[in-house]
Amino acid sequence: VDDATGNTQALLSEEETTAAAMKVLWAWVERYGIPKALYVDWKNVYVTQREPTLEEQLAGELPLTQFGKACQKLGIEIITASSPQAKGRVERKHGVYQDRWVKELRLAGIRDIEKANQSLRGFTESLNARFAVEPRSSADFHRPVPQGMDLRSVFCLEEPRTVGNDWVVRYKNHFFQVLPQSNLPPTKKRVIVQEHLDGSIHMVYRGKEIA
């Protein structure tokens, strides 16, 4: 929910997962641009309270969730709410969806998530058209997506992995052979394995994708 206008973006998912949160933010970014900050609760999808790893300590980095890493790439500040009342606008919107939208689903005989999300898009557009307001200031703190930025490599799951002596990288009990190429990472060096939301696996070394 945009704090200035009340415009809403929504997605129905079986659970409040990292992938679901990324899909909602991705849709928002494509439509409105990159927001300055996000106000979230303390759910571990958004923030983590674990201790930093040795690697993070040496790099002077704070521990982040996968969602937090995506926000960091986009320069989005994450602000945590300390009480349900602090997120009152979102909570009130939840009440509307849980009441009026559920009734619409029943009337339409919709019983699966895919069709429900099709209905949700229209329902949300109707809410925005009826209840969104003009912001008190004309200044918009959304920023355009930088030219050349691939949002697929922003909204993804990332894990560092070490290249083996045979240029094989192991990830989730699978073995990936790095092919000979100009950007070939040396053995024992770290690469970033990216799992995109469509399930495809990609590898990045020094900011460039490798084959």
Secondary structure, DSSP 8 states (H G I E B T S, - for coil): --TTT--------SS--HHHHHHHHHHHHHHH-B-SEEEE-S-TTT---S---HHHHHHT-----HHHHHHHHHT-EEEE-SSGGGGHHHHHHHHHIIIIIHHHHHHHT--SHHHHHHHHHHHHHHHHHHH----SSS----B---TT--GGGTSEEEEEEE--TTSEEEETTEEEE----TT---TT-EEEEEEETTS-EEEEETTEEE-
